[in-house]
């Protein structure tokens, strides 16, 4: 059994009961950090699943800017875990695709990588 300690604080018009579950602040912070890491992993996985979409955009237009990709992905992902992406996150995603030799980058423009 886990024991609880109760504290009651009263004032003229209200009272408050707090239960101490024995969980320390550091434990709560560890769990919050773990949850944030998990959310970020899910966001990255979901964003990665849109590689074909981004490649299709580039195939259609021949080239694209990070701002355009950001705008389109933000509209597409607004209700998902990956929603609310920053331009910096989209740029990091696109730069990863450059390193994977799927895209090339020059003067602010992303294009399909040519071998």
C-alpha positions in Angstrom: 0.0 0.0 0.0 1.1 3.5 -0.6 0.5 5.9 2.2 -0.8 9.4 1.7 -0.3 12.4 3.8 -3.1 14.9 3.8 -2.8 18.6 4.4 -5.7 20.9 4.9 -5.5 24.6 4.5 -8.5 26.7 5.4 -9.4 30.4 5.0 -12.6 32.3 5.6 -14.5 31.2 2.5 -12.7 28.1 1.3 -10.6 25.2 2.2 -8.2 23.0 0.2 -7.1 19.4 0.7 -3.8 18.3 -0.7 -2.6 14.8 -0.9 1.0 14.0 -0.9 1.5 10.8 -2.8 5.1 10.5 -2.0 6.2 11.3 -5.5 9.2 13.7 -5.5 9.5 16.7 -7.7 12.6 15.1 -9.4 10.5 12.0 -10.3 7.8 14.2 -11.8 10.4 16.1 -13.8 11.9 12.8 -15.0 8.5 11.6 -16.2 7.8 14.9 -17.9 11.2 14.7 -19.7 10.5 11.2 -20.7 7.1 12.2 -22.1 8.6 15.1 -24.0 11.2 12.8 -25.6 8.5 10.3 -26.6 6.4 13.1 -28.2 9.4 14.4 -30.1 10.1 10.8 -31.4 6.5 10.5 -32.5 6.7 13.9 -34.3 9.9 12.9 -36.1 8.4 9.6 -37.2 5.3 11.2 -38.4 7.2 13.9 -40.2 9.5 11.2 -41.8 6.3 9.5 -43.1 5.7 12.7 -45.3 9.0 12.3 -47.2 7.1 11.0 -50.3 4.7 14.0 -50.1 7.6 16.5 -50.0 9.4 14.6 -52.8 6.2 14.8 -54.9 6.0 18.6 -54.3 9.5 19.0 -55.5 8.9 16.7 -58.5 5.9 18.8 -59.5 7.5 22.2 -59.2 11.2 21.3 -59.8 12.2 23.2 -56.7 10.9 24.5 -53.4 11.8 26.7 -50.5 11.7 25.8 -46.9 9.0 28.4 -46.3 6.7 26.7 -48.9 7.3 23.2 -47.5 6.6 24.6 -43.9 3.4 26.2 -45.0 2.1 23.1 -46.8 3.2 20.7 -44.0 1.7 22.9 -41.4 -1.7 22.9 -43.1 -1.5 19.1 -43.7 -0.4 18.3 -40.2 -2.3 20.8 -38.1 -4.4 18.2 -36.3 -1.5 15.7 -35.8 1.3 15.3 -33.2 3.7 16.7 -35.8 1.6 19.8 -36.2 2.9 23.2 -35.1 6.2 22.6 -36.8 8.7 25.5 -36.9 10.5 26.5 -40.0 13.7 25.4 -38.3 12.3 21.9 -37.8 11.3 21.7 -41.4 14.7 23.0 -42.5 16.4 20.3 -40.3 14.1 17.7 -42.0 15.0 18.9 -45.5 18.7 19.1 -44.6 18.5 15.5 -43.5 17.1 14.6 -46.9 20.1 16.5 -48.5 22.5 14.4 -46.4 20.6 11.3 -47.5 21.2 12.5 -51.1 17.5 12.7 -51.9 17.6 16.5 -52.2 20.2 19.1 -53.1 20.3 22.6 -51.7 21.6 25.8 -53.2 20.7 29.5 -52.6 17.7 28.7 -50.4 16.2 26.3 -52.9 15.7 22.6 -52.5 15.7 20.4 -55.6 15.7 16.7 -56.4 19.2 15.3 -56.1 20.8 14.5 -59.4 23.3 11.7 -59.6 
